[in-house]
Amino acid sequence: MTRRESDPELLRQIGAAAQQAGLGEHRTRYWWAPPLNNPRGMTLLVVGSLWVSPLLSRPVQPVAVIGCSLVLAIVAGPIVGELLYGAIQRSRRLDLFEHGLTVARRGELRVVRYADTSVGQRLVEHRSRGSLLWTSYRYTLTDTAGRQCTVTGRFERPAEWGQAIQQAVAQTQLPAAVAAISAGQRIDFGKFWISEQQLCLGGAVWSWSEILDLYIAKTSMRLVLKDRFVPRTVTFRWTTNYGLFVALAERYARGRTIVATDC
């Protein structure tokens, strides 16, 4: 048992809040990740080492000393700061339940129900010379008080909990969304929308019968249309209710949708 797991007061608060909101059975929890345990911190450390090593191998010169100092300040400064900050904020944790989640941080406990929240998703891939260094994760939810609640990739294993949240919200909200579409309404997802007969991406509207295939990845979508040789690609960094969008697209595209395994 870790120091954070042994905090009975925090566990009591989480349990009481979850019970009051009717979140159901506890599924899993995720801790706030230390800097050197996340891709961004490790990338800064490796890149900084690659810059400093050539300077240290040369005869000591004022330029080399200044260069080393600047690089070390840029690389080590944020890491040391995050280590000190993380030592103070040991009670930060994200807990997933059957019907919602809780976020504990800065002495505050936020509660989110899957049935009542929207999920804003922003994923940014950071690359160097074509190689992926790390992906930034940012999710904006709506808590039970109606306030926005932001959860970032600083919690451990963001790809895992991000996908779990999207799938849980989609599963919970899908029946109501299908009923609304069957009644002639459309479901909006920021720049996209879906109706029983049509799909809108980036301002362009197509009927489902025009679409041969729809490829959905975590930051882009590609349409293969009838009578067009060149597929249309729509890229995005921010979407609302990505998981629900995927579930509805799979339903109304009728087997013509190919979805990436990650979200």
C-alpha positions as CSV (number, residue, x, y, z in Angstrom):
1,M,0.0,0.0,0.0
2,T,1.4,3.4,-1.0
3,R,1.3,6.5,1.0
4,R,-1.5,7.9,-1.1
5,E,-3.6,4.8,-0.9
6,S,-3.4,4.9,2.9
7,D,-5.1,8.3,3.2
8,P,-8.3,7.3,4.9
9,E,-9.8,10.8,4.8
10,L,-9.4,11.1,1.0
11,L,-10.9,7.6,0.5
12,R,-13.8,8.5,2.8
13,Q,-14.5,11.7,0.8
14,I,-14.4,9.9,-2.5
15,G,-16.6,7.1,-1.3
16,A,-19.2,9.5,0.2
17,A,-19.3,11.7,-3.0
18,A,-19.6,8.7,-5.3
19,Q,-22.4,7.2,-3.2
20,Q,-24.3,10.5,-3.1
21,A,-24.1,10.9,-6.9
22,G,-25.1,7.3,-7.5
23,L,-21.9,6.4,-9.3
24,G,-22.1,2.7,-8.5
25,E,-19.3,0.2,-8.3
26,H,-15.7,1.5,-8.2
27,R,-13.7,0.4,-11.3
28,T,-10.2,1.7,-11.0
29,R,-8.0,4.7,-10.0
30,Y,-5.2,6.7,-11.6
31,W,-2.5,8.7,-9.8
32,W,-1.0,12.0,-10.8
33,A,2.2,11.0,-12.7
34,P,5.6,12.2,-11.5
35,P,7.5,14.2,-14.3
36,L,10.0,11.4,-15.1
37,N,7.2,8.9,-15.4
38,N,5.5,10.7,-18.2
39,P,6.6,11.0,-21.8
40,R,7.0,14.8,-21.7
41,G,9.4,14.7,-18.8
42,M,11.5,11.9,-20.2
43,T,11.7,13.7,-23.6
44,L,12.9,16.9,-22.0
45,L,15.6,14.9,-20.1
46,V,16.8,13.0,-23.2
47,V,16.8,16.0,-25.5
48,G,18.6,18.1,-22.9
49,S,21.3,15.4,-22.4
50,L,21.9,15.2,-26.2
51,W,22.4,19.0,-26.2
52,V,24.7,19.1,-23.2
53,S,26.9,16.1,-24.0
54,P,28.7,17.7,-27.0
55,L,29.3,20.9,-25.0
56,L,30.9,19.1,-22.1
57,S,33.2,17.1,-24.4
58,R,34.9,20.3,-25.6
59,P,37.5,22.5,-23.9
60,V,35.9,24.7,-21.2
61,Q,35.0,28.0,-22.8
62,P,32.7,30.8,-21.7
63,V,30.3,30.0,-24.5
64,A,30.1,26.3,-23.5
65,V,29.5,27.2,-19.9
66,I,26.7,29.6,-20.8
67,G,25.2,27.1,-23.2
68,C,25.2,24.3,-20.6
69,S,23.7,26.6,-18.0
70,L,20.9,27.7,-20.3
71,V,20.1,24.1,-21.4
72,L,20.2,22.8,-17.8
73,A,17.9,25.7,-16.7
74,I,15.4,24.9,-19.5
75,V,15.4,21.1,-18.9
76,A,16.0,20.8,-15.2
77,G,14.0,23.8,-14.0
78,P,10.6,22.4,-15.0
79,I,11.4,18.9,-13.8
80,V,12.6,20.1,-10.4
81,G,9.6,22.4,-10.1
82,E,7.2,19.6,-11.0
83,L,8.9,17.2,-8.5
84,L,8.5,19.8,-5.7
85,Y,4.9,20.5,-6.8
86,G,4.1,16.8,-7.0
87,A,5.4,16.2,-3.5
88,I,2.9,18.7,-2.2
89,Q,0.0,17.4,-4.4
90,R,0.2,13.8,-3.4
91,S,-3.5,13.5,-3.1
92,R,-4.3,14.0,-6.7
93,R,-6.1,11.0,-8.2
94,L,-8.7,10.1,-10.8
95,D,-11.3,7.4,-9.9
96,L,-13.5,5.7,-12.4
97,F,-16.9,4.2,-11.3
98,E,-19.7,2.3,-13.0
99,H,-21.7,5.5,-13.7
100,G,-19.2,8.3,-13.5
101,L,-15.9,9.5,-12.0
102,T,-14.3,11.6,-9.4
103,V,-11.3,13.9,-9.7
104,A,-9.3,14.9,-6.5
105,R,-6.8,17.7,-6.8
106,R,-5.9,21.0,-5.1
107,G,-7.9,20.0,-2.1
108,E,-11.1,19.8,-4.2
109,L,-13.2,16.8,-5.2
110,R,-15.1,17.0,-8.4
111,V,-17.8,14.5,-9.4
112,V,-19.0,13.7,-13.0
113,R,-21.9,11.5,-14.1
114,Y,-21.6,9.8,-17.5
115,A,-25.3,10.4,-18.2
116,D,-25.0,14.2,-17.7
117,T,-21.6,15.2,-19.1
118,S,-20.3,16.1,-22.4
119,V,-16.7,15.1,-23.2
120,G,-14.5,17.6,-24.9
121,Q,-11.3,15.9,-26.2
122,R,-8.1,17.6,-27.4
123,L,-5.2,15.3,-28.4
124,V,-2.0,16.8,-29.8
125,E,0.8,14.7,-31.2
126,H,4.3,16.2,-30.6
127,R,6.7,15.0,-33.3
128,S,10.3,15.6,-34.3
129,R,11.5,14.7,-37.8
130,G,8.5,12.5,-38.3
131,S,8.8,10.6,-35.1
132,L,6.2,10.8,-32.4
133,L,7.7,12.0,-29.1
134,W,4.5,12.1,-27.0
135,T,0.8,12.9,-27.1
136,S,-0.8,15.6,-25.0
137,Y,-4.2,14.7,-23.6
138,R,-6.9,17.1,-22.4
139,Y,-10.5,16.3,-21.6
140,T,-13.1,18.8,-20.5
141,L,-16.1,17.3,-18.7
142,T,-19.2,18.7,-16.9
143,D,-19.5,17.9,-13.2
144,T,-22.6,17.4,-11.2
145,A,-22.7,21.2,-10.3
146,G,-22.7,22.1,-13.9
147,R,-19.1,23.4,-13.9
148,Q,-16.4,22.5,-16.4
149,C,-13.8,19.9,-15.1
150,T,-10.6,19.5,-17.0
151,V,-8.6,16.3,-16.8
152,T,-5.2,16.2,-18.5
153,G,-2.6,13.6,-19.4
154,R,-0.7,14.4,-16.2
155,F,-2.7,11.5,-14.7
156,E,-1.0,8.2,-15.4
157,R,-1.9,6.1,-18.5
158,P,-4.1,8.8,-20.2
159,A,-4.7,6.8,-23.3
160,E,-6.3,4.1,-21.1
161,W,-8.6,6.3,-19.0
162,G,-9.4,8.6,-21.8
163,Q,-10.7,5.7,-23.9
164,A,-12.6,4.3,-20.9
165,I,-14.3,7.6,-20.2
166,Q,-15.3,8.0,-23.9
167,Q,-16.7,4.5,-24.1
168,A,-18.6,4.8,-20.9
169,V,-20.2,8.1,-21.9
170,A,-21.1,6.7,-25.3
171,Q,-22.6,3.6,-23.9
172,T,-24.7,5.6,-21.4
173,Q,-25.9,8.3,-23.8
174,L,-26.3,6.2,-27.0
175,P,-30.0,5.1,-26.4
176,A,-31.2,8.7,-25.9
177,A,-29.2,9.9,-28.9
178,V,-30.6,7.1,-31.2
179,A,-34.1,8.0,-30.0
180,A,-33.6,11.7,-30.8
181,I,-32.2,10.9,-34.3
182,S,-35.2,8.5,-35.0
183,A,-37.5,11.4,-34.0
184,G,-35.9,13.5,-36.8
185,Q,-33.3,15.4,-34.8
186,R,-29.6,15.7,-35.4
187,I,-26.8,15.2,-32.8
188,D,-24.2,17.9,-32.8
189,F,-20.5,17.3,-32.0
190,G,-18.9,20.8,-32.4
191,K,-17.9,21.0,-36.0
192,F,-19.7,17.7,-36.9
193,W,-23.2,16.5,-36.7
194,I,-25.1,13.3,-37.5
195,S,-28.7,12.7,-38.5
196,E,-30.4,9.5,-39.7
197,Q,-29.8,10.4,-43.3
198,Q,-26.7,12.7,-43.3
199,L,-23.2,13.3,-41.9
200,C,-21.6,16.7,-41.6
201,L,-17.8,17.1,-41.3
202,G,-16.1,20.4,-41.4
203,G,-19.0,22.2,-43.0
204,A,-19.6,19.7,-45.8
205,V,-22.7,17.5,-45.8
206,W,-23.1,14.0,-47.3
207,S,-25.8,11.5,-47.2
208,W,-24.9,8.1,-45.8
209,S,-25.6,6.5,-49.1
210,E,-22.8,8.6,-50.7
211,I,-20.2,7.2,-48.3
212,L,-18.3,4.1,-49.2
213,D,-16.0,4.0,-46.2
214,L,-15.4,6.2,-43.2
215,Y,-12.0,5.9,-41.4
216,I,-11.9,7.4,-38.0
217,A,-8.6,7.9,-36.1
218,K,-8.0,9.8,-32.9
219,T,-7.2,13.1,-34.6
220,S,-8.6,12.8,-38.2
221,M,-11.3,11.3,-40.3
222,R,-11.1,10.2,-43.9
223,L,-14.1,9.7,-46.2
224,V,-14.2,7.6,-49.3
225,L,-17.1,8.8,-51.4
226,K,-18.9,7.3,-54.4
227,D,-17.7,8.7,-57.8
228,R,-14.7,10.4,-56.3
229,F,-11.1,9.1,-56.8
230,V,-9.5,11.2,-54.0
231,P,-10.6,10.5,-50.4
232,R,-11.6,13.6,-48.3
233,T,-9.6,13.9,-45.1
234,V,-10.8,16.1,-42.2
235,T,-8.3,16.7,-39.4
236,F,-9.1,18.0,-35.9
237,R,-7.6,18.5,-32.5
238,W,-10.7,19.1,-30.5
239,T,-14.0,17.1,-30.6
240,T,-17.0,16.9,-28.4
241,N,-18.3,13.4,-27.4
242,Y,-15.9,11.6,-29.6
243,G,-17.0,8.2,-28.3
244,L,-20.6,8.9,-28.9
245,F,-19.8,10.2,-32.4
246,V,-18.0,6.9,-33.2
247,A,-20.9,4.8,-31.9
248,L,-23.5,6.7,-34.0
249,A,-21.2,6.7,-37.1
250,E,-20.8,2.9,-36.8
251,R,-24.6,2.5,-36.5
252,Y,-25.7,4.7,-39.4
253,A,-22.8,4.0,-41.8
254,R,-24.0,0.4,-41.6
255,G,-20.7,-1.5,-41.6
256,R,-18.8,1.0,-43.7
257,T,-16.9,2.5,-40.7
258,I,-13.4,1.6,-39.7
259,V,-12.3,2.9,-36.3
260,A,-8.8,3.3,-34.8
261,T,-8.4,1.2,-31.7
262,D,-7.3,4.2,-29.6
263,C,-9.3,7.4,-28.9
